[in-house]
C-alpha cells in the first residue's frame, strides 16, 4: 500500500496523520507557498528593467497594483470556498491560475498586457498562502502546529533573499535559453508550479464533507467595491496627491463599499464570506488587530531596508538580496525555536510579545542609521527583525485559528492573511509617502550645507552638467545616476535619503510599539491536542455513538 493511500486511510478513519505523512503533505504546500512568496520579491527587484523593456516606465505601478488587488480580494474567497468544497480542489485551482498568469506575463508585449496578466496571476496567489496555512491547520494539532509552520516561515525568509538575487540576475542579462532575460522573472514560476501540481495531486488526499451553504457572492462584490478603490489610492495616492479629487472619490466609493460589505455579512450569518461572529471571539479579534499592525510595520521595514542598501549603500538588487540573508536566518531560527518550545510547553503568548518587542526595538535602532553606518551593524539589526518576525508572525495565526470552530478554519486562516495584506498595503503606502514627501527637503538642506565646504564647490565646478541638473531640480524617483556621480557630489543626496529613511524607520517603530502594547491583551487560550480534522471526525461520530447507546 502506498504512503498516499495510507495517509488517506488514516485520515478517513480517525482524522490523524503521522509525522511522516504530515511532512509528505507539507512538501506540496511549501512548493505552492514558495511560488507566492518568491514572486513578490523577484518582480519588485526587476520591475524597472521590465518597464524600460516594455516602454512603460510611468505605468509600472499598475502591474504591481493589479496583482495586489486580485490577490487581496481572492484571499477570503478561497478560504470560504475551501471550507465548502474542500482544500485540494481550491489549492489546485490557485496553483493553476498562478501558472497560467505567470506564463502569460512572461509573454507580455506591453505594460497594459502585463498589468492584465499580473491581475490574473494574483487570482491564484490569493489562495497559495492562505490555503497552505488552512491545510496545515487541518492536519496538525494546535500544540504541534508551530513546528510545522516554522517550515513555512523558512520558505518566506528564503524567498525574501532569493527573489532579489534571481530577479536581479534575469533582469541583468540579455537572454537565457533564447528568451529575453527579464521574461524568466515570470517563466521561472512555470516549472515550480508544475511540480507543485504533481505533488499536491499525489499527496493531498484528505477527507472532506461538503457543506450545503450559499456562497456569499454579493459579499464578494461589495468587498471588491470597497477594497479596489482603497488599494488603488494606497498605491497611487502619492502620485495623485492624498487630497486630490481622484483620491477623495476613491475614499468615498471605498467607504460605501465597506459599509455595504459589513451589512451584507451581518445578514448572511454563517454563510458570510467573513462571518462577523468570528470577531466576537476575543482571541481571534485581538490577534487579527495585532496582525494588521504587524503587517504595516513588517512590510514597511522589509520595503525600506532594501532601499537603504541599494540607494545609500550602493548595492545592486542582487547584492541587497544577499545582504538581507541575516533577516532570513533570524526568521528561521526564531520560527523553528519557538515552534519547538510551544510544542513542549503549550505556551505561545510570550513569543508574540517578544516578537513584536524585538521588531519595534530593531526599527528604532534602524532610525539611527546614517550614510556612514557600517553594513555589519545594519545586518545585525536585520537579524533581530528576523527574530521578531519569526517568533510573532506564526504565533498570531496559531492564536487566531485555535479560537475558532474546526468548520471555520479556512475562513479564519484566510482572514489572517487578508488582514496582514491590508495592513502591509496601508503601511507601505504611508511609509513611501513619508520617504518621498521628506526626501526632497532633506536633500536640499544637505546640499545647502555642503555648498559651504570648499571640497563640494570644487567638485561642482568640475561637473557643470550636474550643476545645471541641480538648478533644474533632481528627480528622486530615478537614482541610477548616483552610481556614476562624483562621491563628493553624491554624499549630500545620500545623506538626504538616509535621513528620510531614518524617519520612516522611526514611524515603523512607533507603529510596532502600538502592536507590542496591544499584544499584551491577547488571552492565551489553551492549545488543543487534536487537529481540526480530528475534531471534525469526532463531531461526525458523536451522533452515531449516541444512537448506538
Secondary structure by P-SEA (a helix, b strand, c coil): ccaaaaaaaaaaacccccaaaaaaaaaaaaaaaaaaaaaaaaaaacaaaaaaaaccccaaaaaaaaaaaaaaaaaaaaaaaaacccaaaaaaaaaaaaaaaaaaaaacccaaaaaaaaaaaaaaaacaaaaaaaaaaaccccccccccaaaaaaaaaaaaaaaaaaaaaaaaccccccccccccccccaaaaaaaaaaaaacccbbbbbbbbcccaaaaaaaaaaacaaaaaaaacccccccccaaaaaaaaaaaaaaaaaaaaaaaacccccccccccccaaaaaaaaaaaaaaaaaaaaaaaaaaaacccccccaaaaaaaaaaaaaaaaaaaaaaaaaaaaccccaaaaaaaaaaaaaaaaaaaaccccccaaaaaaaaaaaaaaaaacaaaaaaaaaaaccccaaaaaaaaaaaaaaaaaaaaaaaaaaaaaacaaaaaaaaaaaacccaaaaaaaaacaaaaaaaaacccccccccccccccccaaaaaaaaaaaaaaaaaaaaaaaaaaaaaaaaccccccccccaaaaaaaaaaaaaaaaac
